[in-house]
Amino acid sequence: VYIITVGIDYANSPVSDLQGTVDDALEMAECLKAVYEAKNTGTVVRRMIQEGGDSDRTSLYYPSAENILRMIGSLDAGPDDLVVFFYSGHGDVHRDEETDRIISNFLAAAPDSDEGDRRLYTELDTDVLFSVLNELPCPAVAIIDACYSGGAADNHTEPSFAESFVTMLSGADLRDAAVIAASQPDQLSYVASTTTEEGEIERHSHLTIAVLRALGWKHSSTKSILVEADGKIRRVSGYLRAEPSSMTAEELFSRVKLSWTVANQTPMFGKSSAGIIVVPKG
Protein backbone atom coordinates (compact mmCIF):
# COMPACT_ATOMS: atom_id res chain seq x y z
CA VAL A 1 0.00 0.00 0.00
CA TYR A 2 1.33 3.41 -0.99
CA ILE A 3 0.37 6.13 1.50
CA ILE A 4 0.70 9.83 0.69
CA THR A 5 -0.40 12.29 3.39
CA VAL A 6 -0.41 16.06 2.93
CA GLY A 7 -0.66 18.55 5.79
CA ILE A 8 -0.35 22.33 5.30
CA ASP A 9 -0.55 25.08 7.93
CA TYR A 10 0.13 28.08 5.57
CA ALA A 11 2.39 29.81 8.09
CA ASN A 12 4.74 30.67 5.19
CA SER A 13 2.09 32.60 3.24
CA PRO A 14 -0.49 35.39 3.74
CA VAL A 15 -3.30 32.80 3.72
CA SER A 16 -4.93 32.29 7.11
CA ASP A 17 -3.07 29.72 9.20
CA LEU A 18 -4.65 26.39 10.03
CA GLN A 19 -4.21 24.45 13.26
CA GLY A 20 -4.18 20.69 13.41
CA THR A 21 -3.62 20.00 9.72
CA VAL A 22 0.01 18.91 10.09
CA ASP A 23 -0.91 16.61 12.98
CA ASP A 24 -3.78 15.32 10.82
CA ALA A 25 -1.35 14.20 8.13
CA LEU A 26 1.26 12.79 10.50
CA GLU A 27 -1.19 10.76 12.58
CA MET A 28 -3.10 9.54 9.51
CA ALA A 29 0.15 8.23 8.02
CA GLU A 30 1.07 6.38 11.20
CA CYS A 31 -2.46 5.03 11.68
CA LEU A 32 -2.65 3.64 8.14
CA LYS A 33 0.87 2.22 8.38
CA ALA A 34 -0.05 0.47 11.65
CA VAL A 35 -3.27 -0.91 10.15
CA TYR A 36 -1.49 -2.45 7.17
CA GLU A 37 1.39 -3.79 9.25
CA ALA A 38 -1.19 -5.49 11.47
CA LYS A 39 -2.61 -7.07 8.29
CA ASN A 40 0.88 -8.22 7.17
CA THR A 41 0.76 -5.81 4.24
CA GLY A 42 3.81 -3.79 3.23
CA THR A 43 3.68 0.00 3.03
CA VAL A 44 5.52 2.88 1.39
CA VAL A 45 4.81 6.19 3.17
CA ARG A 46 5.31 9.69 1.78
CA ARG A 47 4.71 12.56 4.25
CA MET A 48 4.33 15.92 2.50
CA ILE A 49 4.32 18.58 5.21
CA GLN A 50 4.51 22.38 5.23
CA GLU A 51 4.72 23.78 8.75
CA GLY A 52 5.96 27.19 9.86
CA GLY A 53 7.97 29.67 7.86
CA ASP A 54 11.11 27.61 7.25
CA SER A 55 9.82 24.75 5.09
CA ASP A 56 12.19 23.86 2.26
CA ARG A 57 10.43 24.78 -0.98
CA THR A 58 13.10 23.00 -3.02
CA SER A 59 12.28 19.60 -1.51
CA LEU A 60 10.30 17.16 -3.65
CA TYR A 61 8.27 16.46 -0.50
CA TYR A 62 7.21 20.10 -0.18
CA PRO A 63 3.42 19.99 -0.81
CA SER A 64 3.01 22.39 -3.71
CA ALA A 65 0.44 21.40 -6.32
CA GLU A 66 3.16 20.36 -8.77
CA ASN A 67 4.98 18.23 -6.21
CA ILE A 68 1.79 16.49 -5.04
CA LEU A 69 0.90 15.48 -8.59
CA ARG A 70 4.49 14.43 -9.30
CA MET A 71 4.60 12.33 -6.11
CA ILE A 72 1.43 10.45 -7.08
CA GLY A 73 2.62 9.93 -10.64
CA SER A 74 6.02 8.64 -9.54
CA LEU A 75 4.69 5.77 -7.42
CA ASP A 76 5.95 2.36 -8.50
CA ALA A 77 2.50 0.82 -8.03
CA GLY A 78 1.23 -2.33 -9.71
CA PRO A 79 -2.24 -3.83 -10.29
CA ASP A 80 -2.27 -5.62 -6.93
CA ASP A 81 -1.39 -2.51 -4.92
CA LEU A 82 -3.47 0.25 -3.33
CA VAL A 83 -2.83 3.99 -3.11
CA VAL A 84 -4.26 6.00 -0.20
CA PHE A 85 -4.04 9.78 -0.61
CA PHE A 86 -4.86 12.07 2.31
CA TYR A 87 -5.04 15.88 2.26
CA SER A 88 -5.61 18.30 5.15
CA GLY A 89 -5.55 21.99 4.29
CA HIS A 90 -7.55 24.77 2.68
CA GLY A 91 -9.98 24.06 -0.13
CA ASP A 92 -11.83 26.63 -2.23
CA VAL A 93 -14.02 27.08 -5.30
CA HIS A 94 -14.32 29.12 -8.47
CA ARG A 95 -17.76 30.70 -8.93
CA ASP A 96 -19.57 32.09 -11.93
CA GLU A 97 -19.43 35.88 -11.56
CA GLU A 98 -23.03 36.36 -12.69
CA THR A 99 -24.82 33.45 -10.99
CA ASP A 100 -22.43 32.76 -8.09
CA ARG A 101 -22.73 29.09 -9.03
CA ILE A 102 -19.75 26.89 -8.17
CA ILE A 103 -18.03 25.87 -11.39
CA SER A 104 -14.92 24.11 -10.07
CA ASN A 105 -13.16 23.06 -6.89
CA PHE A 106 -9.51 23.20 -5.95
CA LEU A 107 -7.17 22.50 -3.06
CA ALA A 108 -4.95 25.35 -1.91
CA ALA A 109 -1.62 23.54 -1.91
CA ALA A 110 1.47 25.16 -0.42
CA PRO A 111 2.94 28.22 -2.21
CA ASP A 112 6.10 27.74 -4.26
CA SER A 113 6.99 31.39 -4.82
CA ASP A 114 7.05 34.73 -3.03
CA GLU A 115 5.74 36.57 -6.08
CA GLY A 116 2.20 37.45 -7.15
CA ASP A 117 -0.65 34.98 -6.61
CA ARG A 118 1.85 32.15 -6.16
CA ARG A 119 2.78 33.52 -2.73
CA LEU A 120 -0.72 32.63 -1.47
CA TYR A 121 -0.91 28.99 -2.55
CA THR A 122 -0.58 26.78 -5.61
CA GLU A 123 -3.95 25.78 -7.00
CA LEU A 124 -4.57 22.04 -7.30
CA ASP A 125 -7.74 21.48 -9.31
CA THR A 126 -9.56 18.41 -7.99
CA ASP A 127 -10.33 17.21 -11.52
CA VAL A 128 -6.60 17.25 -12.28
CA LEU A 129 -5.87 15.45 -9.01
CA PHE A 130 -8.31 12.67 -9.83
CA SER A 131 -7.15 12.35 -13.39
CA VAL A 132 -3.69 11.52 -12.03
CA LEU A 133 -5.12 9.10 -9.46
CA ASN A 134 -7.23 7.44 -12.15
CA GLU A 135 -4.16 6.90 -14.33
CA LEU A 136 -2.63 4.64 -11.69
CA PRO A 137 -2.65 0.91 -12.52
CA CYS A 138 -4.28 0.12 -9.16
CA PRO A 139 -7.24 1.24 -7.02
CA ALA A 140 -6.94 4.48 -5.07
CA VAL A 141 -8.74 6.01 -2.10
CA ALA A 142 -8.63 9.77 -1.50
CA ILE A 143 -9.53 11.29 1.86
CA ILE A 144 -9.95 15.05 1.43
CA ASP A 145 -10.22 17.06 4.66
CA ALA A 146 -10.83 20.55 3.32
CA CYS A 147 -13.57 23.14 2.79
CA TYR A 148 -15.85 22.48 -0.21
CA SER A 149 -14.24 19.05 -0.58
CA GLY A 150 -17.59 17.48 -1.47
CA GLY A 151 -17.06 18.88 -4.95
CA ALA A 152 -14.41 16.21 -5.43
CA ALA A 153 -16.81 13.45 -4.37
CA ASP A 154 -19.70 14.95 -6.31
CA ASN A 155 -17.69 14.92 -9.55
CA HIS A 156 -16.62 11.32 -9.10
CA THR A 157 -19.80 9.36 -8.47
CA GLU A 158 -20.64 5.81 -9.44
CA PRO A 159 -20.80 5.32 -13.23
CA SER A 160 -24.17 4.85 -14.87
CA PHE A 161 -25.43 1.41 -15.95
CA ALA A 162 -24.68 2.32 -19.58
CA GLU A 163 -21.08 3.26 -18.73
CA SER A 164 -20.60 0.05 -16.73
CA PHE A 165 -22.10 -2.04 -19.57
CA VAL A 166 -19.79 -0.49 -22.17
CA THR A 167 -16.84 -1.10 -19.85
CA MET A 168 -17.81 -4.75 -19.44
CA LEU A 169 -18.11 -5.27 -23.21
CA SER A 170 -14.84 -3.52 -23.99
CA GLY A 171 -12.92 -5.28 -21.24
CA ALA A 172 -11.60 -1.94 -20.00
CA ASP A 173 -10.25 -1.89 -16.45
CA LEU A 174 -12.13 1.08 -14.99
CA ARG A 175 -10.69 1.61 -11.52
CA ASP A 176 -11.35 5.19 -10.58
CA ALA A 177 -10.64 6.49 -7.08
CA ALA A 178 -13.04 6.31 -4.18
CA VAL A 179 -13.42 9.66 -2.40
CA ILE A 180 -14.18 10.45 1.23
CA ALA A 181 -14.73 14.19 1.56
CA ALA A 182 -15.09 16.29 4.70
CA SER A 183 -18.07 18.37 3.57
CA GLN A 184 -20.70 19.05 0.94
CA PRO A 185 -19.62 21.02 -2.17
CA ASP A 186 -20.96 24.27 -0.68
CA GLN A 187 -19.88 23.72 2.94
CA LEU A 188 -16.90 24.76 5.02
CA SER A 189 -14.92 22.24 7.06
CA TYR A 190 -13.85 22.83 10.62
CA VAL A 191 -11.12 22.04 13.12
CA ALA A 192 -12.14 20.54 16.45
CA SER A 193 -10.59 19.35 19.69
CA THR A 194 -10.20 15.76 20.77
CA THR A 195 -8.95 14.35 24.04
CA THR A 196 -6.03 11.96 24.45
CA GLU A 197 -6.42 8.98 26.75
CA GLU A 198 -4.36 10.93 29.28
CA GLY A 199 -6.88 13.81 29.20
CA GLU A 200 -4.89 16.30 27.14
CA ILE A 201 -6.36 18.27 24.22
CA GLU A 202 -5.30 17.79 20.61
CA ARG A 203 -6.40 19.82 17.58
CA HIS A 204 -7.56 17.88 14.54
CA SER A 205 -10.05 18.38 11.72
CA HIS A 206 -13.47 16.74 12.17
CA LEU A 207 -13.11 14.28 9.30
CA THR A 208 -9.65 13.22 10.42
CA ILE A 209 -10.91 12.53 13.93
CA ALA A 210 -13.73 10.39 12.55
CA VAL A 211 -11.55 8.39 10.13
CA LEU A 212 -8.88 7.74 12.77
CA ARG A 213 -11.58 6.56 15.18
CA ALA A 214 -13.07 4.24 12.56
CA LEU A 215 -9.65 2.69 11.92
CA GLY A 216 -9.02 2.01 15.61
CA TRP A 217 -6.53 4.80 16.32
CA LYS A 218 -6.23 6.16 19.86
CA HIS A 219 -4.85 9.62 20.60
CA SER A 220 -2.17 9.53 23.28
CA SER A 221 0.37 11.96 24.67
CA THR A 222 2.66 9.24 26.04
CA LYS A 223 2.67 6.56 23.35
CA SER A 224 4.44 7.92 20.31
CA ILE A 225 6.79 7.30 17.41
CA LEU A 226 9.48 9.48 15.83
CA VAL A 227 9.26 10.18 12.09
CA GLU A 228 11.01 12.48 9.63
CA ALA A 229 8.97 15.10 7.76
CA ASP A 230 9.74 18.54 6.34
CA GLY A 231 13.40 18.07 7.22
CA LYS A 232 12.69 17.57 10.92
CA ILE A 233 12.33 14.67 13.31
CA ARG A 234 8.78 14.79 14.68
CA ARG A 235 7.04 12.98 17.50
CA VAL A 236 3.69 11.53 16.42
CA SER A 237 1.48 10.72 19.41
CA GLY A 238 -1.02 7.87 19.30
CA TYR A 239 -1.26 4.15 18.58
CA LEU A 240 -3.51 1.54 16.99
CA ARG A 241 -5.68 0.47 19.92
CA ALA A 242 -7.71 -2.13 18.03
CA GLU A 243 -7.05 -3.80 14.69
CA PRO A 244 -9.94 -2.97 12.36
CA SER A 245 -11.87 -5.63 10.50
CA SER A 246 -11.72 -5.86 6.73
CA MET A 247 -13.68 -3.06 5.04
CA THR A 248 -14.20 -1.31 1.75
CA ALA A 249 -13.85 2.44 1.32
CA GLU A 250 -17.63 2.74 1.43
CA GLU A 251 -17.79 0.74 4.67
CA LEU A 252 -15.15 3.03 6.16
CA PHE A 253 -17.30 6.01 5.21
CA SER A 254 -20.34 4.35 6.79
CA ARG A 255 -18.43 4.11 10.08
CA VAL A 256 -17.51 7.78 9.79
CA LYS A 257 -21.16 8.70 9.24
CA LEU A 258 -22.33 6.63 12.22
CA SER A 259 -20.11 8.60 14.59
CA TRP A 260 -20.69 12.01 12.96
CA THR A 261 -22.17 14.70 15.25
CA VAL A 262 -21.30 17.97 13.49
CA ALA A 263 -24.51 19.79 12.50
CA ASN A 264 -23.10 22.28 9.98
CA GLN A 265 -20.72 19.95 8.15
CA THR A 266 -21.76 16.78 6.33
CA PRO A 267 -19.16 14.41 4.85
CA MET A 268 -19.62 12.88 1.40
CA PHE A 269 -18.61 9.70 -0.39
CA GLY A 270 -17.90 9.43 -4.09
CA LYS A 271 -18.38 5.87 -5.26
CA SER A 272 -15.86 4.13 -7.42
CA SER A 273 -16.73 1.72 -10.19
CA ALA A 274 -16.17 -1.22 -7.84
CA GLY A 275 -15.80 -1.73 -4.11
CA ILE A 276 -12.24 -0.86 -3.15
CA ILE A 277 -10.85 -2.82 -0.20
CA VAL A 278 -9.22 -0.21 2.02
CA VAL A 279 -8.53 -2.61 4.91
CA PRO A 280 -7.62 -6.17 3.84
CA LYS A 281 -8.50 -9.33 5.74
CA GLY A 282 -4.89 -9.91 6.71
N, C-alpha and C positions, 0 to 999 in steps of 0.2 A: 504494500500500500504506500503510495506517495502522498505525503501530507505537506501542504503549503499553507501556512498561516500568516496573515497580514494584520499588523496592528499599528495604527498611526495616531499620534497625539497632537500633531500640527504645531508643536511649540517652536518650530523653525520657520513659521510663516505667519502672515497676518490673519489667517483663518482662526476662528475661535478654537481654543484648545479643548481637547476631550480628555476626560478622566476615565480610567479603567480599560481603555481600548488595548493598550500594550499588554496588560495583564490578561485580557481576554485571549489574545493571540498566543501568549506563552502558555497559559494553562490549557487551552484547547489542544495545542500541540502535544503537551505531556499526557493529557487525558487520552487522546486518540492513540498515541504511541503505547500507553499502558494497556489499552483495550486490545490492540492487535497483538502485543506481546503475550497477553494472557490467552489469546486464541492461537498461539504458535504461528503467527503470521509476521513476516519481516516487514520493516518500515524504512522509508527514506524520508527524513524530515527537513523541510526548508522553512526557517523562521525569518520573515521579512518585517523588520521592526524599524520604525522611526520614532525616537523618543528624545525630547529635549532639543537644544539648539546645536549640538555638536555631532549629529549623525553624519556619517560619511556618504556624501552623495555620489561618490565615484564607485562605491561598492555595488556589485551585481545583486546583492541582497537588499539594497536600499529600495523601498517599495514605491517607486515611481510607476506610472502606468506602463511605460515601456519595459521596465524591468520585470513587472508582474507578468506581463504577457510573454516575455522572453523566458522567464523561469518555467511557466507552464509548458511552453513549446519545446523546451530543452529536456523534458523528462524522458528517461529511457524506459518508457512504459510499454508493456506488451498486452496482448488480448486478455490474459488471465489476471491482470493487475487491476487496481482501483486507484483513482485519484480523488482525494478529498481537499477541496479548496475552502479556506475560511477567511473572511474579511471583516474587520471591525474598524470603522472609521466613518467619516462623513459620506453621505450620499445626497444627491440633488437631482433636479429635473430641468429640462428645457420646456418652456411653455409657449404656445402660440400667442403672439402679442395681441391679437384681436379677440380671441375667445378665451384666453387663459387656460386652454386645454393642454394637458401634459402630452408632449409629443415624443419625448425620449428621456431615458434615465441614465445617470452616470454615477460612478464612484469617484470621490475626490481623493485620488491617490496623492502621495507625497510630492511636493514641488521639487523640480530638478534644476531650477534656475532662480536667480535673484532679480530677474528682469521681467517687466510687464506682467501679464496674466500668469505666467509660469511661476511667479513667486508665491502665488496663492495655493495652487495644487496642479497636478497633471490629471486631466480628465480621462477617465477610463469608461468608455461607453459600455453598458452592460451587454448590448448586442455583440460588440467586438469581443468582449470577454467570453461569451458563450460560444461564439464561433470558434475560438481557439480551443475551448474545452471540448467542443463537439468534434474537432479534428483529431482528438486523441484516439488511439486504437483500442481504448478500454473504457468502461463506464466511469463516470465522474459524478461527484456530489458536491454542490456548492452551498455553503452556509454563509449568507450575507447578512451581517448585523449592522445595518445602516438605515438612515432615513430614506423613505420612498423605495425601499428595497423590494417591495412587492411588485414593482414594475418588471423586475427581472423574472420573477415567478410567473407573472401574468403573461409575459411574452413567450414563455416556454412551457406551455401546457401540453397535455396529452394529445397526440395526433388523432385526427379524425379516423373513422372507420375506413374511409376511402384511401387515406394516406397509408394506413396500416396494411390494407389489402394490396396496394401497389407495391409496397415494400416486400410483402410476402412473395408476390409473383416474381419480382425482380431479383430476389435473393439478397437485396442490399442489407447491410448490417447497420441498422439505425439505432445508435446508442447515444442519444443525447443526454445531457446532464440533468440530474434531479436537483431541484432548488428548494432550499429552506430559507425563507426570507423573514426578516424581523417585523415587517409591517406591511400594510396595504400600500398600493401605489401612491396614494395621496396622504399617507400618514407619516408623522415623525416617529423616530425611535428614541428610546430614553435609556439613560444610565440609572442604575439602582444600587442599593447596598445589600450585601448578603453577609451572613455571620459565619465565621469559622467555628469549628467544633470547640475551640478554646474561648469563644465569646467575643473575638475581635471582629471589626468591621472591614470588609473588603468592598471595593467599587468594581462593578462589572455591568455590562449591558444586559438588559432583560433577557434577550434571546440566548445569549451566552450562558447565563445562569441556568436557564431551562434546559438547554442541550447538555450541559455538563451534568446536571442532575439526572437526566434521562439515561446518560451513559454510565452512571454510578460513581461519578467523581465527588470527592468530599473536600471542601475548603478547609485548610489547616494552616496555622501559623508556625507549627513546630515540625511537621513532616514536609520535607522539601527536597528538591533536587537542583543542582547547579547546571546551567546550560549557557551556551555562548550565543549571543544575538546582538546585532548592531555594534560589533566590536568590543562587547563587554561581557563579563561573566555575570550571569543573573541568577538569583535564587527564585525558583518557582515553587510556591507553597501549595500543597494539596497532594492527594493520592487517590488511587482507584479503590474505593471502599468495597464495592461489590462488582464482580464480573457480570456484564450485561448479557442477556440471552441474545441469540441470533435475531436480527431484525433487518428489514429493508429500510430505505430512506423514508418511505411513507409511514412505516411503523414508528420510526424515530420521531417523525413530526407529530404523529398521533399522541405519543407520550408527552411531547412538548405542549400540545394543546390541552391535555388533561390537567396539567399543572399550572396552566396560564391563568393569572389573576389580574392582569393589567387592563383596565377598562378602556383606555384611549389608544391602545396599540394592539393590533391583531396580526399575528404572524400568518404567513401564506406558504403554501406548498405548490411547486410547479412540477407536475408529473412528467416522468420520462416515458419513453416508449415501452419500457419493460421495467419490472420491479428490480431495483438495484440493491444488492445485499451490501449494507453498510457495516454490519457486524456479522462476521461469519460464524459458523457453528463451532469451529475450533477443533 
